Amino acid sequence: MLNLVENHSSPRTAAFFDLDKTVIAKSSTLTFSKSFYQGGLINRRAVLRTAYAQFVFLAGGADHDQMERMRAYLSSLCRGWNVEQVKEIVAETLHDLIDPIIYDEAASLIEEHHTAGRDVVIVSTSGAEVVEPIGELLGADRVVATRMVVGDDGCFTGEVEYYAYGPTKAEAIRELAESEGYDLERCFAYSDSATDVPMLESVGHPYAVNPDRALRREALARGWPILDFHRPVRLKQRLPAPRRPALVAAAAVGAAAATAGLVWFASRRRAAAG
């Protein structure tokens, strides 16, 4: 059990959580691929590729260069997707798809941080259309995610307005600290990926959760605690507290974006292997 007791006479604090493989056991966006297919947003071939992409993601994820290539590709793939349709699909399938893959250990930490008086902030590269409802489900106070430009017709234009990745996550955290009065030296952060080292560096209490190889090396070198989350559990079975509405701090690349990127990454890996 971590010592999370807060001195309420001190400045405000927060706990910042990456989402995929930190709070939930899979990629948040890829988990909705079948639902996107049923809604007519992607074809059967893309569904098969996203299944492979999910395997690749769980096996090791994507490094910085791969993520940057994804960003260019994914923005073009989701051009023309109706935002309200994406939101409706996510809302209809959220509990069935996300609830069973939430880590029990992460849910406990969120509860403990709230009990200690800290805000809980989800910071994810996935799209706002996916991350915001998951944040609400988890009872997060705020959400930082990626956002794409939406045209007058209510569809994604293919342009990225804000990309919550790497250093931009740390920048968002610093901006939140300034606007909300958080003392970052007393704040906590949790992530599984080496791409989130800037986010982890920005707080006084960084934790590596299910770290990839690069983050594990970094954590060992810096003396950061390493946590092993491995017990997915249905949230409603272990978090009786009422949900706290998630507030958007910065938004994200549409749901399609992350899906498209990992589909592309998977196809590149398959081509390289062939």
C-alpha positions in Angstrom: 0.0 0.0 0.0 1.4 3.4 -1.0 1.5 6.2 1.5 -0.9 8.7 -0.1 -2.0 10.6 3.0 -2.4 14.3 2.2 -1.7 17.2 4.6 -4.8 19.3 3.9 -3.1 22.5 5.0 -0.6 22.1 2.1 -1.2 23.4 -1.5 -3.5 21.4 -3.8 -2.2 18.2 -5.4 -3.2 15.8 -8.1 -2.5 12.3 -9.4 -1.9 12.1 -13.2 -2.6 8.7 -14.8 -1.8 7.6 -18.3 -4.7 5.4 -19.5 -3.7 2.5 -21.8 -1.8 -0.3 -20.0 -1.7 1.9 -16.9 -5.4 2.1 -15.8 -6.9 -0.3 -18.3 -5.3 -3.5 -19.7 -5.6 -2.7 -23.4 -5.6 0.1 -25.9 -8.6 2.2 -25.2 -9.3 3.0 -28.8 -8.5 -0.4 -30.3 -10.9 -1.9 -27.9 -13.7 -0.2 -29.8 -12.7 -1.4 -33.3 -15.5 -4.0 -33.5 -18.0 -1.3 -32.5 -16.6 1.1 -35.1 -17.0 -1.7 -37.7 -20.6 -2.3 -36.7 -21.2 1.4 -37.0 -19.8 1.5 -40.5 -16.7 3.5 -39.7 -14.1 0.9 -40.6 -14.2 -2.2 -42.8 -13.7 -5.9 -42.0 -10.0 -5.8 -43.1 -9.4 -2.9 -40.6 -11.0 -4.9 -37.8 -8.6 -7.8 -38.5 -5.6 -5.5 -38.5 -6.7 -3.8 -35.3 -6.8 -7.2 -33.6 -3.2 -7.6 -34.7 -2.3 -4.1 -33.7 -3.8 -4.8 -30.2 -1.5 -7.8 -29.9 1.6 -5.7 -30.9 0.5 -2.9 -28.5 0.2 -5.3 -25.6 3.5 -7.0 -26.5 5.5 -3.8 -26.4 3.8 -0.8 -27.8 5.1 1.7 -30.3 8.2 3.9 -29.9 8.5 7.6 -30.6 9.2 7.4 -34.3 6.4 5.0 -34.9 4.0 7.2 -33.0 5.0 10.2 -35.1 4.4 8.3 -38.3 1.1 7.2 -36.9 0.0 10.7 -36.3 0.3 11.7 -39.9 -1.5 8.6 -41.2 -4.3 8.4 -38.6 -5.4 12.0 -39.2 -6.1 11.3 -42.9 -7.9 8.0 -42.2 -10.5 9.5 -39.9 -11.2 12.5 -42.1 -15.0 12.7 -42.7 -16.0 10.6 -39.6 -19.0 12.1 -37.9 -18.1 13.1 -34.4 -21.5 12.5 -32.9 -21.7 9.0 -34.4 -18.3 8.2 -32.8 -19.5 9.5 -29.4 -22.7 7.5 -29.6 -20.8 4.3 -30.4 -18.5 4.8 -27.5 -21.4 5.6 -25.1 -23.4 2.5 -26.2 -20.5 0.1 -25.7 -18.4 1.8 -23.0 -19.5 -0.4 -20.0 -19.4 -3.7 -21.9 -15.9 -3.0 -23.4 -14.0 -0.9 -20.8 -15.5 -1.9 -17.4 -14.0 -5.5 -17.6 -10.5 -4.3 -18.4 -9.9 -1.7 -15.7 -7.0 -2.8 -13.4 -8.1 -3.4 -9.8 -4.8 -1.9 -8.6 -5.4 1.3 -10.6 -9.0 1.6 -9.4 -7.7 1.3 -5.8 -5.1 4.0 -6.4 -7.7 6.4 -7.9 -9.9 5.8 -4.8 -7.0 6.3 -2.4 -5.9 9.6 -4.1 -9.4 10.9 -3.9 -9.6 9.9 -0.3 -6.4 11.8 0.3 -7.9 14.9 -1.2 -6.1 14.9 -4.5 -7.6 15.5 -7.9 -7.3 12.6 -10.4 -6.4 13.5 -14.0 -6.3 11.1 -16.9 -3.7 12.1 -19.5 -3.9 10.1 -22.7 -2.8 10.2 -26.3 -6.1 8.6 -27.3 -8.9 10.7 -28.6 -11.2 12.8 -26.5 -14.2 11.0 -27.8 -12.9 7.9 -26.1 -11.0 9.3 -23.1 -13.6 11.7 -21.8 -16.3 9.0 -21.2 -13.7 6.6 -19.7 -12.6 9.4 -17.4 -16.1 9.9 -16.3 -16.5 6.2 -15.7 -13.4 6.2 -13.5 -14.5 9.3 -11.6 -11.6 11.4 -12.9 -11.8 15.1 -12.1 -10.1 16.2 -15.4 -9.0 14.7 -18.7 -6.1 15.6 -21.0 -6.4 14.0 -24.4 -5.8 14.5 -28.1 -8.2 16.5 -30.2 -8.8 16.8 -33.9 -10.3 19.7 -35.7 -14.1 19.3 -36.3 -15.6 21.1 -39.3 -18.9 22.9 -39.7 -20.4 19.7 -40.9 -19.6 18.0 -37.5 -17.0 15.7 -39.1 -13.3 15.4 -38.5 -11.3 17.5 -41.0 -8.2 15.3 -40.7 -6.2 18.1 -39.0 -4.9 17.7 -35.5 -5.7 20.5 -33.1 -3.8 19.1 -30.0 -1.7 16.0 -29.7 -1.3 14.8 -26.1 1.9 12.9 -26.5 5.4 13.0 -24.9 6.4 16.5 -23.9 3.0 18.0 -24.6 1.6 15.9 -21.8 4.1 17.5 -19.4 3.2 20.9 -20.7 -0.4 20.3 -20.1 0.3 19.1 -16.6 2.3 22.3 -15.9 -0.5 24.4 -17.3 -3.0 22.6 -15.1 -0.7 23.1 -12.1 -0.7 26.9 -12.7 -4.4 27.2 -13.3 -5.5 24.8 -10.5 -2.8 25.6 -8.0 -1.2 22.2 -7.9 2.2 21.8 -6.1 3.9 19.5 -8.6 6.6 18.4 -6.2 3.8 16.9 -4.1 1.9 15.4 -7.1 1.9 11.8 -8.4 2.2 10.4 -12.0 1.8 6.9 -13.4 2.6 5.5 -16.8 3.8 2.4 -18.6 5.7 4.0 -21.5 9.1 5.6 -21.9 7.4 8.3 -24.1 5.9 9.6 -20.9 9.2 10.2 -19.1 8.6 14.0 -19.5 5.2 13.6 -17.7 6.8 11.5 -14.9 9.7 14.0 -14.6 7.3 16.9 -14.0 6.0 15.6 -10.6 7.7 14.8 -7.3 6.3 11.2 -7.1 6.6 9.4 -10.5 5.7 5.7 -10.8 6.4 3.3 -13.6 3.4 0.9 -14.1 3.8 -2.2 -16.1 6.7 -0.4 -17.8 8.1 -1.1 -21.3 11.7 -2.0 -21.5 12.9 1.5 -22.0 10.9 2.9 -19.1 12.0 0.1 -16.8 15.6 0.9 -17.5 14.9 4.6 -16.8 13.0 3.9 -13.6 15.7 1.6 -12.3 18.4 4.3 -13.1 16.4 7.1 -11.4 15.1 5.0 -8.5 11.5 5.5 -9.5 9.1 2.9 -8.0 7.9 0.2 -10.4 4.3 -1.1 -9.9 2.8 -4.3 -11.4 -0.9 -4.1 -12.3 -2.3 -7.3 -13.5 -5.8 -7.8 -12.1 -8.6 -6.4 -14.4 -11.9 -6.1 -12.5 -15.3 -4.6 -13.2 -15.3 -1.2 -11.7 -18.8 -1.4 -10.3 -17.7 -4.4 -8.2 -15.1 -2.5 -6.3 -15.7 1.3 -6.5 -19.0 2.0 -4.8 -18.3 5.8 -4.6 -20.4 7.8 -7.0 -18.7 8.9 -10.2 -17.3 12.4 -10.4 -17.8 14.1 -13.7 -14.7 14.3 -15.8 -13.7 17.9 -16.8 -11.8 18.4 -20.1 -8.4 20.1 -19.5 -7.2 19.7 -23.1 -8.8 17.5 -25.7 -7.7 14.9 -28.3 -7.3 13.2 -31.7 -10.6 11.6 -32.5 -11.3 8.0 -31.6 -10.5 7.0 -35.2 -7.1 8.5 -35.0 -5.4 6.2 -32.5 -7.1 3.2 -34.1 -5.9 4.2 -37.5 -2.4 4.8 -36.3 -2.0 1.4 -34.7 -3.6 -0.3 -37.7 -0.9 1.4 -39.8 1.8 0.4 -37.3 0.6 -3.2 -37.4 0.5 -3.4 -41.2 4.1 -2.0 -41.3 5.3 -4.6 -38.8 3.6 -7.3 -40.8 5.1 -6.0 -44.1 8.6 -5.9 -42.5 8.2 -9.4 -41.2 7.2 -10.6 -44.6 
